[in-house]
Each structure stands twice: as C-alpha cells, then as structure tokens.
Amino acid sequence: MTQATQIKIPATYMRGGTSKGVFFRLQDLPASCQVPGEARNQLFMRVIGSPDPYAAHIDGMGGATSSTSKCVILSKSSQPDHDVDYLYGQVSIDSPFVDWSGNCGNLSTAAGAFAIHAGLVDPVRIPDNGTCTVRVWQANIGKTIIAHVPVTNGQVQELGDFELDGVTFPAAEIVLEFIDPSEDDGEGGSMFPTGNLVDELEVPGIGTLQATMITAGIPTVFVNAEDIGYQGTELREDINGNPEALARFEAIRVAGALRMGLINNPEEAAKRQHTPKIAFVSKPKDYPASSGKQIQASEIDLLVRALSMGKLHHAMMGTCAVAIGTAAAIPGTLVNLAAGGGERESVRFGHPSGTLRVGAQASQVNGSWTVNKAIMSRSARILMEGWVRVPDGTC
C-alpha cells in the first residue's frame, strides 16, 4: 500500500491590522495553482482547514473566524507604475468555497510589508532608512492602494509604539491610502448603486428599513442601530451567540445585495459571503470595549458595528472602515447623520475593540459623489515563515 505524503509550499503567516492570513508568492505556488481555478481554491481551503463542520480549524492554519480565515497571493505587478499585484481569498469556514469578490483592508497593510520582505519591490526603491512607498494593485477589485512602510537598515520596521485597538501589542505604523476606492463609473455615480444616499430597503420578515448602500472600499449596507433594536454599543457576545439575530442580519444583507445588483437572487448570497458587508450605526454613547477599556462618547463621532462572514467583527474590517470614512464625508448618508451631519474629511468611530480614525476626500461632480482617496493607519508583523504543508494531491 502506497503511503500518502505531504508537499510543502513556501509561505508566510502574517498579521495585518486586526486580521491574519497565509501569504504566498505566486511563483512559489504549485503550477496548477498559479492560475485562478478549482486547484487554487482547493489548496487555500486545505491550508486554512476548511470546510470544517466543527468550526475550529484544528487541522489548518485558520483561526475559525472571518478575520483569520484568509489567504493572499502577491506577485510583481502586471500594471504600469505599480510594484505588486495583491490577490485576496476569503476562505469560508464551514462551506467548500473561497470568496474572491472583495478586498481585505487589514491585510492590505501586510501586503505592502510582505512585498518588501519577499523581494517583490525593486531594491533601488527601498531606502536604507525612512519610508518605502509601495504601490499595490488590488487585483480583486482593480484598485490602487499605496502603503507607506517604515524601513530601518533596509528592512521593514515591524516594531514600534503605534497602538491599534483590537491588536494586543504595539507595532510600527503603516499608513494606507486607498486611491479612488469607489466604483463610480462617471455615469450616474455607482458609488451609490441605487442612485440614492438613503433608501427604503424592504427586508422580508423584518419590514422596511432606512439604508445607505455604498460601494467604497467594499460594498456595504448601513442601517440605523435603533431601527433594528440595538444601541450601537454591542460587543460580539451580544450578537454572535444569537442565531435569530444573525439570521435577521443575513436577511438585511441579502436584501441589500439584491438592491445593489450584486446578486440576482437570494440563493446566490450563500456563495458571496464576503460582500456586501452589513453595518449598523448610532450617535456616540459611552460604552466598555471588549478589552474593558471605557470609551467615552466625547472621544468619538459615531458608533459602528459591522458583520463579516455572518458574525459581528471583533473590531472593524479595513475595507469597511473605508466605506465608513467615505459615507461620513457625504452629507445626508446615515453614517454622516449619525456623526452629526455636515461636511467632514475625517471621522473617529467606536467599534467593539475601541476606536479608529479614517479620513476621506469626497466631492460632488455633476451631481454625483466621488471620493479621491481614503486614508487610515494600521500595522503589520510576520508571525511565522517557512513552509505550509498539505497532502499531496490537494491541488
């Protein structure tokens, strides 16, 4: 009887912002996985340990949450004036599929740092000491991200005193610029797919809710916390252990996806778990963060809670933060109104782990809103590097 063997693939396990993922160079993947398709999907699922009916990822690198069930591929860029192409796969925990429909803003931070670590940035562009500007092409959504990565002695500086709520230890600050993060085609403003800043969204079994549906950073459906029976101060345990609550949020997400034209029928939502996101907003209130730290209403402009892959996120997804910053900059959206209304170029919001500041430059041209860029700071660190092993024949 022939003994089964494992193959090993060079890989790096990284934290980026409040997420973690397994990073690969395209050239290091098996030949069958260097192109999109089922072989690549099978590899990523086996690396992460999905699908797992136990929802524990014991036999893989995943952490059984949407924040830790991720894989990334980087390669030298095929686009002019860019350093690297960055492709992101959100691996479902309990179902056999990989969602390629959107970006991970948190891992965008790690993509910039990994590009330097992995030798994918021209050495002449890396200073001995200072900041390396890495131009990243986000291949999932066809957008540019500029990562300003600190460098010391020609290497990425990972340690520092920048603190990010939702991350236990301080690290070096990496500033991200999301260039033209909306999907405005210049012909009616598809940043708001319905053409409205606020819609009446009919949700079967729930009723009609006010909603701001925006595509900036990532497609997101915003609703008012009070309209769905919440305060906006909720933590993960308040929602994630309640199957009925999660089902209501999924119903809202599906209704929003249909109105945004992201799916053609409700059944398609099961294969598109990563997008759109569903978030609820409220005016500032005092609340205890998940760490026990007391957040004062005076410290923030509004409260936001967001769900990712069917569960309330422990902090805030980076791409959703871009959507928050963009919507806050546009007078009349639910996010803007929760923050007090009016024009603004930045907002600090409260999330379950603490607070986050994000800036956005929005303008109205010929009656349509557009956003030039959104800016926020995160951090990234290599946790482990070497090889990941999967059974031979996986892909």
N, C-alpha and C positions, 0 to 999 in steps of 0.2 A: 504494500500500500504506500503510495507516494505521500510524503509528509507535506502539508501546506506550509508555505513560507510567507514572510513579510518583505515588502520593499520599503526602502527608506527614501524620503524626499527632503532636500534641504528646506528648512522653514524657520521662521522667527515668530515667537509669541510675544505680542506687544499690547501694552495698554495705550489707548489714545483717548484723551478726555475721560469720560466715565464709561467707556466701553473697552473690551478686549477682543483680539482676533488673531487668527493664524495668518501670517504674511508669507507670500511666495513671490519669488521672481518668476516671470513667465518662462524664462529659459530653463528653469530648474524642474518644471513640471514634466511628467511623462508626455511623450509626443501626442498621445490621444487626448490629453487634457490641455494642450496648448491652444486649442480652438474651442469655441463655445459648443456645448452639446451635452449629451447624456453622460459621457465618460467624465467630464469635468464635474457635473452635478453629483455623480456617484462618489467621486473622490472627496469632494467637500463634505458630503454627508457622512462618509466613513471617518474622516478626520475629526469632525465635530462629535460624532457618536449618535447621529440621527438616522432614521426616526427611532425615538426611544419611548416606548409605552410607559416606562417608569418615570419619565420626565426628570431624569437625574444626570444624564450624560456621563455615567460612570465609565463607559468604555469608549471615551473620546476626549477631545480637548475642549469641548464646550462646557459652559457653566450652567446650562439649563435655564437661561434667561435670554431675553431678546438682546441684552447688552453684551452677551458673551458667546453667542452662537453665530460667529461671523468669520468669513474668510476673505482675504484680499489678494489680488494679483497686481504686481507692478512690473512695468517694462519701460524701456526707453521710448519716448513719445513718438507717435506717428504724426503728431500735429506740429505745424510750424510754431516756433517761439515757445515751446513747452519742453520741460525736462523729462517728464514721465507721464505715462498713461496709468490711471488708477481704476481698477475694476473691483467692485464690491459685491459679495454674495451674502445675503441674509439667509441662514440655514434654519428651516423650520425645525422645531424641537420634536414634535410628535408625528409629523407627516413627512412623506418622502418627496420633498421638493426644496429647491433653492430659489429664493425670490431675487431677481435681478432688476426689479423695477425702480429702484431708487438708490440714493447715496447714504452713507453714514457720515454725518458731520464730525462726530467724535473721532472716528478712525481716519478722517481726512488729516487730522493733526499728525497721527502716526505715519501716514503715507508720506508726508513731507520729510519726516525724520528718517524713515526707512529708506527712502530714495537715496539719501546721502550714505547711510550705513551700507547699503547694498551695492554701492559703486555705480548707481544709475545716473548720477549727476556729474557733468564734466568737471574734473578736478580743478580746472582753471577758474571755475566759478565759485569754488569753496574757499573762503578766506581762512587764514591761519587763526585769526580771532575776530569775532564780530558776528554778523548775521548773514546767513545764506538765504537768498530768496529763491525758493523752489516753485516753479510754475508747473502746476499739476493739471492734467486734463482728466476730468472726471468722466470716464467713458460710459458709465451707466446712463447719465443724463445729458452728456455733451456740454459740460460747463467747465469754466476755468476757476481753479482755486489757487490762490497764492499763499504759500506757507512761509513765514519769516522764522527760520530755525536758527537758534543761537549756536555758535560754534566756538570751541576752545581748543587750541592746539590742533586745528584741522579736523577735529572730531565733533560730532553732535554733542552739545552740552545737555545732559539729561537732568541733572540735579540742580536744584535752586530753591528759592523761597516763595515761589508763586503757589498760592493755595487755591484749590478748586473745590467747591462744595460738592460732595459726592465721591471725592477721592481722598483716601486716608492720609497720605503723606504729601508734603510739598514737593515741587519739581521746578524745572526751568520753564518759563513762559514761552509759548509759541503763539504768535498772532496769525490768525487766518483771515484772509479776505475772500469772500465768495463773490466773484465778479458776475454781474448780470444774473442773479440767481433765479429770476422769474422765468417763466416760459412764454413771455409776451412775444407774439409774432408780428407786432406792429399793425395788426388788422383787427382791432377790437379789444385788445387787452386780455389775452388769455391767462394773464396772471390771476384774474378772476374769471374762471371758466364760464360762469353763468352770466357774466357782464355786470353783476351787482356786488356792492360792498357787503350787503346783508341780504339774505334770502329767507323766505319762509320755507323751511325744509319739512316735508311731510314724512314722518317715520312710522311705518306700520307698527301697530301695537303700543305706540307711545303718544303720537299726536303731532302737532305742528310746532316746530322749534325755530327760533331765530338762529341763523348760522352764517358765519363768514367762511367762505370756501376759497382758499388761495393756493396757488402753486408758486412757491418761492422757497428755495432750499429743498423742500419736499411737499407734495400735495398734502394739505392739512384742512380739516374741518374743525372750526372753532364754534363752540356753543357757550352760553352763559351757565355758570355753575348752578345758580339759583333756579334756573328753568328746569333742571333735571334733579333737583333735590339735594344739591351739595353746597358747601360753603367755599370751596376752593382751597381749604386748608388740609384736605385729606392726605393721609400717608398710604403707602402700599397696602398695609394690612386692613385698612378701612374698605378697600375695594377688591383686592385680588382674591380674597377668600370667599367672595360672594358671587356664586355662579349666575344668579339672576341679574346682578349689576353688570357683570361682564357681558352678558347676553344683550342687555339694553345698549351698552356702548357699541357692541358689534352691529346692532341694528341701525344705530345712528351712522356708524362708519359706512355701512353698505349703502344706506340711503344717500349719503354724501358722495360716495364713489359713483353712484348712478347719475346723480345730478351733474357731477363734474365730467362725466363722459369717460371715466377711467375703466369702467366695466360695462358690458352690455346687458347683463342680467345678474341677479343676486348670487347665483351659483358660482360665478367667476371670482367672487370675493375670496373664496376659500383658497384659491391659488394666487391671491395677491394680498397677502397678509401684511407686507411691509408698507404698502401705500394704499390709500391715504392714511395719515395719522388722524386720530381724534383727540381733541384737547378741549378742556373747559377752563374758562377764565372768570375772574372775580376781582372786585376792588380790593385794595390792600386790607389785611387784617393781621393782628398778632397771631403767631402760631409756633409750636415747637417743631423744629426739623427732626428728621429721623435720628440724628445724632444726639438729640436732646438740647441742642443749641436753640435759644429762643430768638425767633425772627420778629422784629418789630415792624408794624405797619409803616412807620416813618422811614424805614430803610428801603422800601420797595415802591414801585409804581403800580404794580398789579400782582395778582396771583395766577399761576398757570399750572395745571396738571395735565399730563399727556399720557396716552396709552401707546404702547408699541407691541406688536405681535400679540395683541389681545390681553395685555396686562398693563397695569399702571406702572410707568417707568419710575425707577428709584430716584432719578434726578431729572435731567432733561436731555433729549436727543439733540445733537448739534444741529442737524438739519431743521428740526422743529424750532429750535432757537432762532434760526434764520427766518423762518416763517413768522415767528412772534415779533422779531425786530422789524420786519418789513410791514406786517399788518399794523403794528403800533405806530409806524411812521405815516400811515394813511388815515386822515381824519374820517371818522364815520364807521370804521370797522368795529366789530365787537371788542377786539383786542385794544384798539385805540380808545374806545369809550370806557373800558374797564380801567385804563391807565389815566383817565381824566379828560380825554379828548384833546383836540388841538394838534398843532404841528410839533413834531419832535424828531430828533435824529438818533436818539438812543433811549433805551428803556432798561430798567433793572427789575426783574421779576422774581417772585418767590416760587420755588419748586419744592418737592418733598425733602431734598437734602440740604436746601439752603437758598442761596440767591445766585443770579447770573446776570451780567450786563451784556447786552448786544446792541450794536449800532447798525443803522441802515440809512442809506441816502435814497429817498424816493422823490419822484417828481411826476407831474401830470403834463402829458404832451398830447395835444389834440383830443383832449377829453379822456385819454386813457392813462392809467397809472403805470409807471415803470420804476424799477429800482436799479441803481447803478451798481451798488455793492453792499454787502453786509459784512460786518467785522465783529470778531469775538476772539477771546484768548482762551487757550486750552493748554494742555501739556501732554507729553508722551514719554514712554520709557520702555526699553526692551526688558522683558521679564525672563526670557529664555531663548536660546538659539541653538541650532544643531540640525536634527532631522526628525521629522514626524514619520511614524511607521503605520502602514496599512496593509491588510492582507493582499498578497499577490492576486491579481485578477479583479481587484476592485474597479479598475478603470481600463 
